[in-house]
Structures are given as C-alpha cells and as structure tokens.
Amino acid sequence: MLMLPPFKLTLFRLPQEWDALKIRLLNALVMLWADRRLRTGLITLLLLAPAARYMFFLFPQKGLGPYLIDWGPIHLVNSIETNGWYYRTFYYYFRSIGDLLSPTIAMFGIFLLFPRKYYPSYLMVIPFGYFLTNLVHRMFFVNSFKSFHDGVAVSLTITLFLFGAVIFLLSDKLVFGKNDLKRVSEARIVGLINTPGLGWKEKAPIIKNEVSRIIKVDDRLYLKETG
C-alpha cells in the first residue's frame, strides 16, 4: 500500500486552510466596518493621528508670502504669519504642535475602540487631558522661549480635563447610538453563515442569540421613539 509522506498531506490541506483563513479575515473586516464606533476609532488612530504629526509638510518652510490668497482679483493679506518668535510661518507652527496634536487625536481614537458605555475606557481621559492641555497651551499661549518651557496654569489644566471628559461622554451618548449594535449583530450572523468547519447544529444557537439581540435593540429603539 502506497503511503504519502506527511508533508504532502499537509500540502494538500493548505488550500482549504487558506480559504478558511481568508473567509475569517473577510468576516472580521466586515464586522469591524459594520461597527461605526470601531471604524471611526481605527481611522482616527491609524490615519488621522499620524497625518496630524506631519501636517506641516503641507506648508512652505519660508511661509506663504505677503498674501494668504492671491488668485487674480482676490487678495487676502497674510497678517497671520509674522516675524515673531518661532511661529513665524504655518510650517513651524504645525511642526511645533504636531508632537502634541497627534497623541491627542490618538488617545480619542483608542477610546473609541472600547465598547459603548464601557466605563474603564474613561481612564483614557487622563492621557487625553494631559496632551490636550499642553496642546492648547502651545497653540495659544506661547510667544517666547520662556513661555514655551513654562508649565501650564492649573485653571487651564482643570478646565481642559473636564472638557475632555465631556467630549468622551457626548461621543458615548449622542454620536454612537444603539443602531451600531444592530449592525454588528447582523455582520456576525453573516460571518457565522460563511464560517467553514461548523455545521448548522453549532451555528444555529449562536445565530439565534444574535437575532434575539437585534430584536432587543429594535424594541428599545421603538419604545424610545414612541414613548
């Protein structure tokens, strides 16, 4: 009886395993995209935060010249870029605040990766408030070498920490509603249907649980709208 080496059997199984892996990855991407909160968090963390760090490359190092806008008959005098200390052009201004603006945006993006009303996620207010406080100080209160290295006022620190907490609360209560839960459950059902290696006996209880979750969300929305 002819026996195939073990490695050949493994090679024969690879296409099926690779197809299963592709389906799982596709289902994971569908679930991520269906959750608006998670989708926004990933875009904020992976795209907006790095872009903010290098935004200064959009502006010329020597400045925009005497006019901010000089298009034919339209002229807008450049009264923003001055010959003052360091922030004399947009290039240096955004280069200076970029190392604070980027982590501030990233902290908010990380917060959005947590589920809605997951209260330990509010600990992100601490690093978010820290970077936001230093960012606002550098953006609006620095006009010399001394003020650049001075500490931030206590009143400003408290105000911006509270402001950061309000932003997190509003994003939880107003921006990302319960419809996202419904979309995530629908994406999970699609993923379960396409998952290989599971029979309908294993899939049916999980799908039933997801359907009941959708019904609960619909009932809550109905009661909220009609009550």
C-alpha positions as CSV (number, residue, x, y, z in Angstrom):
1,M,0.0,0.0,0.0
2,L,1.4,3.3,-1.1
3,M,1.9,5.8,1.8
4,L,2.3,9.5,1.2
5,P,4.8,11.4,3.3
6,P,3.2,13.6,6.0
7,F,4.4,16.8,4.3
8,K,2.4,16.0,1.2
9,L,-0.7,15.6,3.2
10,T,-0.1,19.0,4.7
11,L,0.3,20.5,1.3
12,F,-3.0,19.0,0.2
13,R,-4.7,20.6,3.2
14,L,-3.2,24.0,2.7
15,P,-5.6,25.3,0.0
16,Q,-8.6,24.5,2.2
17,E,-7.0,26.1,5.3
18,W,-6.0,29.1,3.3
19,D,-9.6,29.6,2.0
20,A,-10.9,29.2,5.6
21,L,-8.4,31.9,6.8
22,K,-9.4,34.3,4.0
23,I,-13.1,33.8,5.0
24,R,-12.3,34.5,8.6
25,L,-10.3,37.6,7.8
26,L,-13.1,38.9,5.5
27,N,-15.7,38.3,8.2
28,A,-13.6,40.1,10.7
29,L,-13.2,43.1,8.3
30,V,-17.0,43.1,7.7
31,M,-17.6,43.2,11.5
32,L,-15.1,46.0,12.0
33,W,-16.6,48.1,9.2
34,A,-20.2,47.4,10.4
35,D,-19.4,49.0,13.8
36,R,-19.4,52.7,13.2
37,R,-17.7,53.4,16.5
38,L,-14.9,50.9,15.9
39,R,-14.5,52.0,12.3
40,T,-14.1,55.7,13.4
41,G,-11.7,54.7,16.1
42,L,-9.4,52.8,13.7
43,I,-9.5,55.6,11.1
44,T,-8.7,58.2,13.8
45,L,-5.9,56.1,15.3
46,L,-4.3,54.8,12.2
47,L,-4.8,57.7,9.7
48,L,-5.7,61.0,11.4
49,A,-3.2,60.8,14.2
50,P,-0.1,60.1,12.1
51,A,-1.3,62.7,9.5
52,A,-1.5,65.4,12.2
53,R,2.1,64.8,13.2
54,Y,3.3,65.6,9.6
55,M,0.7,68.2,8.6
56,F,3.5,70.8,8.5
57,F,4.8,69.4,5.2
58,L,1.7,70.9,3.5
59,F,3.1,74.4,4.0
60,P,6.2,76.0,2.6
61,Q,9.0,76.4,5.1
62,K,9.5,80.1,4.2
63,G,5.9,80.9,4.6
64,L,3.1,81.8,2.2
65,G,4.4,85.3,1.4
66,P,2.5,88.6,1.7
67,Y,-0.8,87.1,0.8
68,L,-2.7,84.0,2.1
69,I,-4.8,84.0,-1.1
70,D,-3.6,85.6,-4.3
71,W,-5.9,84.4,-7.0
72,G,-6.4,87.0,-9.7
73,P,-8.5,89.8,-8.3
74,I,-8.9,88.0,-4.9
75,H,-6.2,89.1,-2.4
76,L,-6.1,88.2,1.3
77,V,-3.3,89.8,3.2
78,N,-1.1,87.4,5.2
79,S,-1.4,89.0,8.7
80,I,-1.1,85.7,10.5
81,E,2.5,84.7,9.6
82,T,4.6,87.4,11.2
83,N,8.3,87.9,12.0
84,G,7.7,87.0,15.7
85,W,9.3,84.2,17.8
86,Y,9.5,80.8,16.1
87,Y,5.9,80.5,15.0
88,R,6.6,82.9,12.1
89,T,5.1,80.5,9.5
90,F,2.4,77.8,9.3
91,Y,5.2,75.3,8.7
92,Y,6.9,75.9,12.0
93,Y,3.6,76.3,13.9
94,F,2.2,72.9,12.9
95,R,5.7,71.4,13.2
96,S,5.8,72.6,16.8
97,I,2.3,71.4,17.8
98,G,2.3,68.2,15.8
99,D,4.0,66.1,18.5
100,L,1.1,67.0,20.8
101,L,-1.8,67.1,18.3
102,S,-1.0,63.6,17.1
103,P,-1.2,61.8,20.5
104,T,-4.3,63.9,21.5
105,I,-6.1,62.5,18.4
106,A,-4.7,59.0,19.0
107,M,-6.0,59.0,22.6
108,F,-9.5,59.7,21.4
109,G,-9.2,57.0,18.7
110,I,-8.1,54.5,21.4
111,F,-11.2,55.4,23.5
112,L,-13.5,54.7,20.5
113,L,-12.0,51.2,20.2
114,F,-13.7,50.3,23.5
115,P,-17.4,49.3,23.6
116,R,-20.0,51.9,24.3
117,K,-20.6,52.5,28.0
118,Y,-17.5,50.6,28.9
119,Y,-16.7,52.7,31.9
120,P,-13.0,51.7,32.4
121,S,-12.4,53.3,28.9
122,Y,-12.9,56.7,30.6
123,L,-9.5,56.3,32.1
124,M,-8.3,57.5,28.7
125,V,-9.4,60.9,29.8
126,I,-6.2,61.2,31.8
127,P,-3.7,61.0,28.9
128,F,-6.1,62.7,26.6
129,G,-6.5,65.7,29.0
130,Y,-2.7,65.8,29.5
131,F,-1.9,66.1,25.8
132,L,-4.9,68.4,25.2
133,T,-3.8,70.8,28.0
134,N,-0.2,71.0,26.6
135,L,-1.5,71.3,23.1
136,V,-3.8,74.3,23.9
137,H,-1.0,75.9,25.9
138,R,1.4,75.7,23.0
139,M,-1.2,76.7,20.4
140,F,-2.4,79.9,22.1
141,F,-0.2,80.9,25.0
142,V,3.3,80.5,23.7
143,N,5.0,83.6,22.4
144,S,8.6,83.3,23.6
145,F,11.3,80.8,24.6
146,K,10.4,81.2,28.2
147,S,6.6,80.6,27.8
148,F,7.4,77.6,25.5
149,H,9.0,75.9,28.5
150,D,6.8,77.2,31.3
151,G,4.2,75.0,33.0
152,V,0.5,75.1,32.2
153,A,-1.8,77.1,34.6
154,V,-3.7,74.9,37.0
155,S,-7.1,76.5,36.0
156,L,-6.4,75.7,32.3
157,T,-5.5,72.1,33.2
158,I,-8.7,71.5,35.2
159,T,-10.8,73.1,32.5
160,L,-9.4,71.0,29.7
161,F,-9.5,67.8,31.7
162,L,-13.2,68.4,32.3
163,F,-13.7,69.4,28.6
164,G,-12.1,66.1,27.6
165,A,-14.5,64.2,29.9
166,V,-17.4,66.0,28.3
167,I,-16.2,65.0,24.8
168,F,-16.0,61.3,25.8
169,L,-19.4,61.4,27.4
170,L,-21.0,63.1,24.4
171,S,-19.4,60.6,22.0
172,D,-20.9,57.8,24.0
173,K,-24.4,59.1,24.4
174,L,-25.0,61.1,21.2
175,V,-22.7,60.3,18.4
176,F,-22.7,56.5,18.5
177,G,-26.2,55.1,19.1
178,K,-27.7,51.7,19.5
179,N,-28.1,51.2,15.8
180,D,-24.4,50.2,15.7
181,L,-25.2,47.2,18.0
182,K,-27.7,46.0,15.4
183,R,-25.2,46.4,12.5
184,V,-22.6,44.4,14.5
185,S,-25.0,41.6,15.2
186,E,-26.0,41.4,11.5
187,A,-22.3,41.3,10.5
188,R,-21.7,38.5,13.0
189,I,-24.6,36.5,11.5
190,V,-23.2,36.9,8.0
191,G,-19.8,35.8,9.3
192,L,-21.2,32.8,11.1
193,I,-23.0,31.7,7.9
194,N,-19.8,31.9,5.9
195,T,-17.6,30.3,8.6
196,P,-16.3,26.9,7.3
197,G,-15.9,23.9,9.6
198,L,-19.1,24.4,11.6
199,G,-22.3,22.6,11.0
200,W,-25.7,24.1,11.2
201,K,-26.2,22.5,14.6
202,E,-23.3,24.5,16.0
203,K,-24.3,27.7,14.1
204,A,-28.0,27.7,14.9
205,P,-27.8,28.6,18.7
206,I,-25.3,31.4,18.0
207,I,-27.3,32.8,15.2
208,K,-30.5,32.6,17.3
209,N,-28.7,34.5,20.1
210,E,-27.6,37.2,17.7
211,V,-31.2,37.5,16.3
212,S,-32.6,37.9,19.8
213,R,-30.1,40.7,20.4
214,I,-31.3,42.5,17.3
215,I,-34.9,42.2,18.4
216,K,-34.0,43.7,21.8
217,V,-32.3,46.6,20.1
218,D,-35.3,47.2,17.9
219,D,-37.6,47.0,20.8
220,R,-35.6,49.6,22.8
221,L,-35.5,51.9,19.8
222,Y,-39.2,51.5,19.3
223,L,-40.1,52.2,22.9
224,K,-37.7,55.2,22.9
225,E,-39.3,56.7,19.7
226,T,-43.0,56.0,20.7
227,G,-42.6,56.7,24.5
